[in-house]
Amino acid sequence: QVQLVESGGGLVQPGGSLRLSCAASGSIFGINVMAWYRQAPGRQRELVARIDSGGQNYADSVKGRFTVSRDNAKNTVYLQMNSLKPEDTAVYYCNAKIVSTGLNMYDYWGQGTQVTVSS
């Protein structure tokens, strides 16, 4: 009964910017943590950035270039990606720990959005 829908991926040149969005909908009582992961071909999925009531955390590889933010009224998390590099190319996944209206907490994933950084 809960869905995460991502948008904003695409092809961009090195040094460019993209903004990803992920909107949660359904039987939501509250959202504890929202995060972005990515998975490049042949590599394990890795945490890129996360945001909760305590603040934001970033992978070392994206610090200073990526910014995660959240609109609680819209149950939406954003990832602003600047100064993109070819090594940022991956499928980006949204993740959220959501408390349902039945007061159970579940881990949800979006379908993934491709980000390709290439000239």
Secondary structure, 3 states (H helix, E strand, C coil): CEEEEEECCEEECCCCCEEEEEEEEECEEEEEEEEEEEECCCCCCEEEEEEECCEEEECCCCCCCEEEEEEHHHCEEEEEECCCCHHHCEEEEEEEEEEECCCCEEEEECCCEEEEECC
